[in-house]
Amino acid sequence: GGRKVTRVEVTLDGGETWQVCSVERLEKPNKYGKYWCWCFWSLEVEVLDILGAKEIAVRAWDEAQNTQPEKLIWNTM
């Protein structure tokens, strides 16, 4: 945790293709070098591509190349 998001990608076709987004970070790291706030990402997409998409998915990586798994693993509490 606390690592900076370095890459964000969006798919409009179920993961067949991914488009790289622009990432904007307004936050500076805290005194321990950690990042805890949201970052903003953007991507210019044609309106027809949005209208034709059945779903939109986003994935991101942090500076240690960590990402969330495609299929979530739930734990029992």
N, C-alpha and C positions, 0 to 999 in steps of 0.2 A: 504494500500500500504506500501511498504518498509519492508515487512516481509520476512524472509528467507524461501525458498522452502525446504521442509523437506521430501517430498515423491513424486516419479515419477513412474508411471506404464504405460506399453505398452500392447496393445492387437493386435493380428494378426487375430482374428476370430470374428470380429464384436462386441466385448464386452462380449462374452461368458466367456472368461477367461482373467485375467490380470496378467502380470508378473512385479514384483518389480525391478526397476532399481537401479544401483549404482549412487549416486549423489555426484559430486565434486564441492566444492565451493572454489574458489580462493580468493574471496572478503572477506574482514573483514568489520564489520559494521562501519558506519560512527560515528561521535561523538554523534549522537542522537540515536544510536542503530538501524539504518535503513539499509536495504540491497537494492541496486538499480541496480546491475549488473546481467548479465546472469549467470546461473549456468550450469554446464556440467553434462549430464547424459549418462550412457552407459548400454547396455544390450547385453549379448552374446546370439545369436539366431542361430539356425541351418539354413543353406542356403536353405534347402528344405522347411522349415517353411516360410521363406521370399518369396520364389517363389510361394508357394501355397496361399499366403495372397492376398485377393482382395483389402484390404486397411489396413493401419497401423494407429492406433490412439494412442495418448498419453494423459494422464491426470496427473495433479500435484496438490499438496496441500502445503499450507504454514504453518508456525508454529502455526497459529490460526485455522487450519483445514478449511480454505477457499479454494474453488476450483471454476473453471469456470463451468457454467451450460452446460449440454450436448447440449441443444438447445439454440442457441443465441437469445437474445431478442434485437431487433434493436430499437433505439429511433429515432424520427424524429427531425431533426434540422432545 
